[in-house]
Structure formats: C-alpha cells, structure tokens
Amino acid sequence: MQALGFAYAIEPVLRKLYANRDDYESRLKIHMEYFNTQPYLASFILGASARIEQDRASGRNAAGDVIGLKNALMAPLGALGDSFFWGALKPLCAVVSVALIMTGTAWAPLLFLLLYNIWHIGLRASVLFWGFATTGDPLQLMAHYRFTVVTRRFKAVTLSVLGGILGTIVLWRQEFRPVVKAPGVLVAGAGLAMVLVLVSLLRKGGSPVKLMLGLAAVCLALAYLGVV
C-alpha cells in the first residue's frame, strides 16, 4: 500500500548512510515490505526509521529493528490519525467554513484550505523530527501532542458551531432554507429528534458509516420530493 512511498521518502537517507551499493540496496528492499498507516502520522515512523538506520550505519545500534518498529506503530498510529485528522480536524475546518459561506463570505473555501493545511502540514513536519528525536517512542508522542485531548475539544467545538448554524435556520439565505414552510420550533424539534435517534443507534452498536449513508439517502429523498 504505502511501502513504495515510504521507501521513496527514506531513500535519500539510505543513500547517504550506506556507501556500499549492496548494503544500500538491501536496506531499501527492507523498506519495500508491507506498510500502511494514517498518511500524516507516517511522518513520525519515517523520522524514527531514519534514526534507526543512522544508528545502525554508525555502529551505535547495529541490531536496530526498523521493521519491528514499523509493524508495531503503523496500526495504532493509523487509528489515532484517523480519529484526529478525519474525525476532528477536517470536520471542524469544514463546519467553520460552511458557517462563513452561509453569511455570504466568498473566501470561506479558502479559509478551509488555510486552516486544514496549516494544521496537517505543520504536524507532519513536526512529528517527523519528533520521531527522529525519540526513535519512535509512542508514549512521548502522545504526551507531547495530546492528540486524544485535542480531538475531544475539536469535536466539541465542531458540534457547537454546527448547533449555532442550525439555530439560525430562520435567518439563512433563501437557497439554504427548507422549501416547505414550517415553524422554527418544529424544525428545531425535528433536528433534535434526528440527533437523538442517531445517538441511540450508535450506542446500540450501529455502524457510523451505515448511519451516515442512511442520513445521506434521507436527505436526497427529501430533496427529490421538494422538501429541501
């Protein structure tokens, strides 16, 4: 999956560390083995792998197990990165931009790109050096960046902004309003009921993906019927 990209990224390091052609090629082949994780936090593993290769080439740690490190980190960092970047950061940037779009701010999409790219590019660069400095210690990564805490806060802010958007439905521009006229209390009550139903299904073990697909299908049906 990501092995080719990983090998391409670490190749300049290997070329510099291993003057012997056979050593260089053998180490490069090792990094062509299976690798797959969250693409942004892969930088942490890349930095740690570069440190291990450096220690191995210099003789400080000739037995450094770079494959063991990659296999140990790629699954947990994949889950951590998905939760933070896909489940918290991107929704927050999107909701903030949508809120501005609905006020008629033409540059709101640019704000989304600015916010999201500052965060993810900055973190990708930062965890690369942190991985090198810590030789891939996940505990130091979690303690330093506090991903789980920041994820919860980002999700809370996202829901707050989304609630603010829905709370101002009567003030929306005409193209964002429901076609069918209904009292604001009724619309708010319907939104609250939908949220409670979805939360209840999630607590009973419902699949988030299936619920999102079902919600999308309902929205498409309402649009087809001319309700929204």
C-alpha positions in Angstrom: 0.0 0.0 0.0 2.3 2.8 1.3 5.5 0.9 1.1 6.6 2.4 -2.2 6.0 5.9 -0.9 7.8 5.2 2.3 10.8 3.7 0.5 10.9 6.7 -1.8 10.9 9.1 1.2 13.7 7.3 3.1 15.8 6.6 0.0 17.9 9.8 0.3 18.8 8.9 3.9 19.8 5.4 2.9 21.9 6.6 0.0 23.8 8.9 2.3 24.3 6.4 5.1 25.3 3.3 3.1 28.2 3.9 0.7 28.3 0.2 -0.2 25.9 -0.5 -3.0 24.8 -3.9 -1.7 24.1 -2.5 1.8 22.1 0.4 0.3 20.0 -1.9 -1.9 19.4 -4.5 0.9 18.2 -1.7 3.3 16.0 -0.2 0.6 14.4 -3.6 -0.1 13.6 -3.9 3.6 11.6 -0.7 3.4 9.6 -2.1 0.5 7.8 -4.6 2.8 4.2 -4.0 3.6 3.4 -0.7 5.3 0.1 1.1 5.8 -0.9 3.7 8.4 -2.5 7.1 8.6 -0.6 9.1 5.9 0.1 12.1 8.0 1.4 10.3 11.1 3.5 8.2 8.8 6.0 11.1 9.2 6.6 10.0 12.8 7.5 6.5 11.7 9.6 7.9 8.9 11.6 10.0 11.3 12.1 7.1 13.7 13.2 4.8 10.9 15.8 7.3 9.7 17.2 7.5 13.3 17.4 3.7 13.5 19.1 3.5 10.1 21.6 6.2 11.2 22.4 4.3 14.5 22.7 1.1 12.6 25.0 2.5 9.9 27.2 4.2 12.5 27.5 1.1 14.7 25.7 2.6 17.7 22.9 0.1 17.4 23.7 -2.5 14.7 20.8 -4.6 15.8 18.2 -1.9 15.3 14.9 -3.5 14.2 13.3 -1.0 11.8 10.7 -3.5 10.6 9.6 -4.3 14.1 9.2 -0.6 14.8 7.1 0.0 11.7 4.9 -3.1 12.4 4.4 -2.0 16.0 3.5 1.6 15.2 1.5 1.6 12.0 -1.8 0.2 13.3 -2.1 2.3 16.5 -1.0 5.5 14.7 -3.4 4.7 11.9 -6.3 4.6 14.3 -5.0 7.7 16.2 -4.5 9.7 13.0 -7.9 8.7 11.5 -9.6 9.9 14.7 -7.8 13.2 14.8 -7.4 14.3 11.2 -10.5 12.7 9.6 -12.8 12.7 12.7 -11.9 16.0 14.3 -9.7 18.4 12.3 -11.3 18.2 8.9 -15.0 18.4 10.2 -14.0 21.4 12.3 -12.4 23.3 9.4 -15.4 22.3 7.2 -18.1 23.5 9.6 -16.3 26.8 10.3 -16.1 27.4 6.5 -19.8 26.4 6.0 -20.8 28.9 8.7 -19.0 31.6 6.8 -20.4 30.6 3.5 -23.9 30.9 4.8 -23.2 34.5 5.7 -22.2 35.3 2.1 -18.4 35.2 2.7 -16.9 34.3 -0.7 -13.5 33.4 0.6 -14.7 30.8 3.1 -13.5 27.8 1.0 -10.0 29.4 1.1 -10.2 29.6 4.9 -10.9 25.9 4.9 -7.8 25.2 2.9 -5.8 27.6 5.1 -6.9 26.1 8.4 -6.6 22.5 7.4 -3.3 22.8 5.6 -1.6 24.8 8.4 -2.6 22.1 10.9 -1.8 19.0 8.9 1.3 20.2 7.1 2.7 21.7 10.3 2.0 18.4 12.3 3.5 16.3 9.5 6.7 18.3 9.7 6.8 18.4 13.5 6.2 14.7 14.1 8.9 13.8 11.6 11.5 15.5 13.7 9.9 14.2 16.9 10.1 10.7 15.6 13.8 11.1 14.9 14.5 12.6 18.3 12.6 9.9 20.2 13.4 7.0 18.0 9.7 6.3 17.6 8.6 6.4 21.3 4.7 6.5 21.0 4.3 7.5 24.7 6.4 10.6 24.2 4.4 11.4 21.1 1.1 11.1 22.9 2.4 13.1 25.9 3.8 15.9 23.7 0.9 16.3 21.2 -2.1 15.2 23.4 -4.0 14.0 20.3 -6.9 12.5 22.3 -7.5 15.6 24.3 -7.3 17.9 21.3 -9.6 15.5 19.4 -12.3 15.8 22.0 -12.1 19.6 22.1 -12.2 19.9 18.3 -15.3 17.7 18.2 -16.9 19.7 20.9 -16.2 23.0 19.0 -17.5 21.4 15.8 -20.8 20.4 17.4 -21.1 23.9 18.9 -20.6 25.6 15.6 -23.0 23.2 13.9 -25.6 23.9 16.6 -25.2 27.6 16.0 -25.7 27.1 12.3 -28.9 25.1 12.8 -30.1 27.6 15.5 -30.1 30.4 12.9 -32.1 28.5 10.3 -34.7 31.2 10.0 -32.0 33.7 9.0 -30.5 31.6 6.3 -30.3 32.9 2.8 -33.2 31.7 0.7 -31.2 29.0 -1.1 -30.3 27.3 2.2 -33.9 27.3 3.6 -36.3 24.4 3.5 -38.8 24.7 0.7 -41.7 23.6 2.9 -42.6 26.3 5.3 -42.6 25.2 8.9 -42.4 26.9 12.3 -38.9 27.3 13.7 -39.8 25.3 16.8 -40.9 22.4 14.6 -37.8 22.4 12.5 -35.6 22.6 15.6 -37.6 19.7 17.2 -37.2 17.6 14.1 -33.4 18.2 14.1 -33.2 17.3 17.8 -35.2 14.1 17.3 -32.9 13.1 14.5 -29.8 13.6 16.6 -31.3 11.6 19.5 -32.2 8.7 17.2 -28.7 8.6 15.7 -27.1 8.8 19.1 -29.3 5.9 20.3 -28.4 3.8 17.3 -24.7 4.5 17.8 -25.0 3.4 21.5 -26.6 0.2 20.4 -23.7 -0.6 18.2 -24.8 0.9 14.9 -22.3 1.4 12.2 -21.3 5.1 11.8 -20.7 4.6 8.1 -24.1 3.0 7.6 -25.9 5.7 9.6 -24.1 8.4 7.5 -25.1 6.7 4.3 -28.7 6.3 5.6 -28.8 10.0 6.5 -27.5 11.0 3.1 -30.2 8.8 1.4 -32.9 10.5 3.5 -31.6 14.0 2.5 -31.5 13.0 -1.2 -35.1 11.7 -0.9 -36.3 14.9 0.8 -34.6 17.0 -1.9 -36.2 14.8 -4.6 -39.6 15.3 -3.1 -39.0 19.1 -2.9 -39.0 19.4 0.8 -35.4 20.8 1.0 
